[in-house]
Amino acid sequence: MRLTPGRCWSTCWSSACTPSFPAAPTPSAPCPLTSDTSATSSTMVPSASTAWVRSHSLAPAVDPAYPGLGCAVSYRAYVMPDQWINSTLHCYFTHVAVFNSLVCTTLSCYSRFLEIEQPKLSKTLRITAFSYPFLFDNIPLFYRILLCWGEGCSHNDAVPTHYHHLVFAFLTCFLFASHLPERLAPGCFDYIGHSHQLFHICAIVGTHFQLEAIVLDMSCRHAWLLAHTPLPSLGGTLGVVLVSMVLNCLVIGIFVLLLLWAPRSSPFLQSHVPNRFKQKRE
C-alpha cells in the first residue's frame, strides 16, 4: 500500500524521532505574518521613526533565516541520504545552518541600507540572503534525488513530493527576482496578480509540500533511522532553533540601533520619513 501524508501523521507523532519535525514548521509559520506586517507598515505614515524602523527591518531579515534553519534541522534528521548518515556533514549540518542564518540575516538587514544609493546591489544581497540558506539546506536532497542511484539513496514515496517542493521553490525565487508579470504590463497587476503576491503564494504552497515530504520520509525511514542514528533531542532540535532566533534578533537589534543612532546618515531612513516629520524634528 502506497504511503500518503495523511496515513503518516498519527505514526509520526508517536515516533521516537519526532522532536526534529516541529523544528520545520515552527520558524516557518510566523514568516507570512511578519511579511504582511512589514508591507502594511510601509504604507502607513509612521507616528515615530523607532516603531517604523523596527517593524520594517524585522520582516525581511526573519523571512530567509528562520525557515532555512528549521529546514536544516528536519533535513538532517529525516532527509539525509543513507550514505551520508553519521558523516562529517551530517554531524555539523545544523551548526553550519545556524551560521548561515546569521549571515543571511546580516545580508538582508544590510541590503536595506543600500536601497536608495545602490539598488542593484541591494537586490542582489537580498536574493542571496534567500537563496544561500536554501541551497545549503537542500544539498542532501539534491544529491539524493538527482545524483544518487542504487542502494543507500533512500528513494521512497517521499521523492515525488520533494520534486513538487522544489518546483514551487524555483517559482518563488523566479518571481522574486524577475518581477513578472507586472514588468510586462505595468499597472495591470497592482492589486491582483502582482509578483509579490504570487511569490508568497508559491512560498507557502512549497512549504506545504516540503512538510508533507518530511512527514513521508519520517514514516518511511523510521525503523532504519532508529537503528543507525542516535535519537534526536529537544536541545539539538528546537533548542538550536530558539538559540538561533535569539542570535538573529540580536543582529537585527544592532541594525536598528545603528539607524536610531545616526538616522540622518541613512538615505534609506530619510527617504521613507515624510517631509513634515523631518521639519518637526529640525
N, C-alpha and C positions, 0 to 999 in steps of 0.2 A: 504494500500500500504506500502510495506516494505521500510524503510528509508535507503538510502545509503549515503556515504560521499559526493558524487557528488551533490546530491539534497540538502545537508545541507549547503554548503558553502555560498550561497547568503543569506540565512536566518541568518546564524551565524554572518556575518559581519555587518548586520543591527540590530543585537540584542543589547539590553541594557547591557548585561553581557559580551560583547565581550572583554573588556580590559584585562581579565585574560588569554585569549587564546594566544596572541603573546608572553607571558612570557615563553611558552614552546619551540617554535622553535627559538626564538632569541638567547638563550645561546647555543642551540644545533648545530646551523648551523656552527659556526666557528671551532668546535672541529675537524672535519676531516682535515681542513686546517692546524691547529696548529700541529696536529699529523704528517701530511706529512712534514711540515717544520722541525719538530724535527728529523724525520727519514732521511731527506735529509742532514741536517746539521751534523748529526752524521757520515755521510760517507765522509764528506769533511774535508780537513786539515784546521784548524782554522788559520786565519790570526791574530787573537787576542783572548786571552782567555776570555775577557769580553763578546764579541759578542757571542762566542760559549756557554759560561755558560748560558747566558740569553735565547738563543734560545732553548737550550737543557733542561733547567729546567722548562720553562714555559709550554710546551705542556703537559707533564704527570700530572702536577698539575691542569691545566684547565679542562682536559677531564672529570674527575669524578665529579667535583664540580658544574660547571655551568649547565649542563643538569639536574642534580638532583634537583637543586633549581627551575629551570623553570618547571620541572615536579611537584614539590610540590605546586607551586602557582596555576597551572592549575588543579591539582587533588583536591586541597582544594575547588576550585570554582565549579567544574563540576562532579567529580568522587566520592566524599564523599557520603557514603550511607545516605539515608533519615534519618535513626535513629540517625546518628551522627551529623547532621546539628545543629549548634549553641551549640555544646558540647564544653568541655574544649579543647579537641584535635583539633576540628575544628577552634577554636579561635586562638590557638597558634601554628598551624601547620607550617605556614611559618616562624615563629620566630625560631622554633626548626630547620627548614631546613637551615636557614642562619647559625646557629651554626654548623650544620652538614657539611656544605660546607667548613667552616674554618677548621674543624677537618680533613676532607679528603684531603684538600689541604696541610695541615701540614704533614700528614702521607705520602702523595705522594712525597713531596719535601724531607722529611727526609729519605725516603727509598733510595733515590739516594746516600746519604752519606754512606749507608751500602752495596752497590752493590758488592764491592770488598772483604771486610772483612767478611761480614755476608750475603751472597747471599740469603739463605733461609729466613732469617728474612726480608730482603728487599722485596722479592717476596710476603711474607705474608702480609706485610704492604701495598703493592701496591694493592693486591687483596682486602684487607679490605677497602682501600680507594675507590674502585669501588663499592663494594657490600654493604657497610654500608648505604650510602645515598639511594641506590636503594631499599633496604629492608624497610627502614623507609618510604620513599615516597609511597610505594605500600601497606602499612598496610591497608588503607581503601579499596583498590582494592581487596587484598587477602580476607579480611573479607566479602566483598560484593559478590564475585563470588564463594567463597569456603565454607564459614561458615554461611552465612545468607540465610534464607529461609522464604518465605511468604511476607507479606506486609512490606514496608519500606526498602526493599533491592535493589530497583532500577534495577531490571532485565529488560533490554530493548534490542534494536537492537545493542547496542554497546558492549555487553558482548562477542560475538564471536570474534570481533576484538581485544578486550582486551586479549583473550586467544592467539591469533596469536602473539601479542606483547610479552607476557610472554614466549612463546616458543622460540622466537628469542633472548630474553634477557638471557634465560638459555643457549642457544648455545653460545652466546657471552662470558659469564663467563666461560663456559666449555672450549672453545678454548683458552682463555687467560690463564687459569690455567694449562691445560694439555699439550700444545704444540704439539697437534696432527694435521696433520698426519706426520710431519717431524721426530718425535721421532721413528716412526715405520720404516721409510726408509730415513735415513739421506742423504742429498744431492739431493734427488729426487724432493723436493718441494721448492728449494731455490728461484726460480723465479716465479713459478705458483703453487698455492695451499698451500702456507705457512699458518700456523695457524694465523699469524698476519694479513694477507690479509683477511682470512675468518672471523676473529674477527671483523674487521672494516666493512665488508660487512653485517654481521649479525646485528651489532650495528645500521647501517644506515637503514636497512630494518625494524628492530624492532622499530626504532624511527618513521619511516613512519606509521606503524600500530598504534603506540601509538598516534600520532597526529590525525589519522583518527578516532580512538576510542574517543578521546576527542571531536572532532567535532560532532560525533554522540550523545554523552552524552549531549553536549551543546545544541543541537537541540531538542532531546527527552525530556529533563528535563527543558527546558527553562521556561515554564509557572510556573511550581512548584517552581523552584528556585527563580524566581522573587517574588513569593508570600510569601516565607518563609525565605529568606536571604536578607541582605542589598546589594545594588548594589556595585560591586567591583569598586575601584578607581584606577587611574593610579599610585598614590603613593603607594597603597597597592599591586600592581602587578609588573609592570615594574620598579617602583621606588625601590621596595625591591630588584629586580634583579640587578639593577645598583649599589645600595649601597653594596650589597654582592660582586659584581665584584671588586669594589674599595678595599674592605677589603681583598679579596683574593689576589689581586695584591700587596697589602702591605705585606702580608705574604710571597709571592714569592720574593718580593724585599728584605726582611730580609734574606732569604736563599742565594740569590745572593750576598748580601753584606758580608755574612759570608764566602762564598767561595773566594771572592775577598780580604777579609781582611787577611785571612791566607790560601792561596792556597796550600802551601806545606804540610799543616796538613791534607789535604783531599786526601785519596787514590783514591777516585773516579775521582777527577780532574786530578791528576797526571797520572792515567792510560790512560787517553784519550788525553793527550798532547804529541805529538811526541817528540822523544829524541832531535832532532835538535833545537826544540823550548826551551826545558829545558836548553840545553847547551848555547844558546844565552842569556837566562835570567841570567844564572850563570856567 
